[in-house]
Amino acid sequence: MNDNVLCTKTHEYIMDKGGDIYETGITDYAIEQLGDIVFIELPETDAEFTKNEVFATIESVKAASEIYMPISGKIVEINEELVNSPELLNDEGYENKWLVKFQSTADQVEFADLLDYMDYKEEVES
């Protein structure tokens, strides 16, 4: 993860891709806690979600988890590769761990409770 990544307390991350487009997924910490991921349910493109609304479900051998939208937005792309092979999230070398890309014109209020990646990392490691 890098400097322009923000994280939620529920272990989603958001990365600004420019032009009101963001990508989101779950953090490495969340993947580690879930264990072997076996199923991912992602939304349809053009679906709209508000901040903190459930937009996806991930199932591992341990549990099923709901994934929450970090800021409001409209889905513009889903990671089809993960839908077909969710176990790729478990692979440390796999680069495309994003779940969806979405368009958002959220105001700064929606970003207020997001943590920068280093602060998030400190929080989960303490």
Summary of the structure (lengths in Angstrom):
residues: 126
radius of gyration: 13.5
end to end distance: 18.8
largest distance: 38.3
contacts: 359
relative contact order: 0.25
helix: 24%
strand: 37%
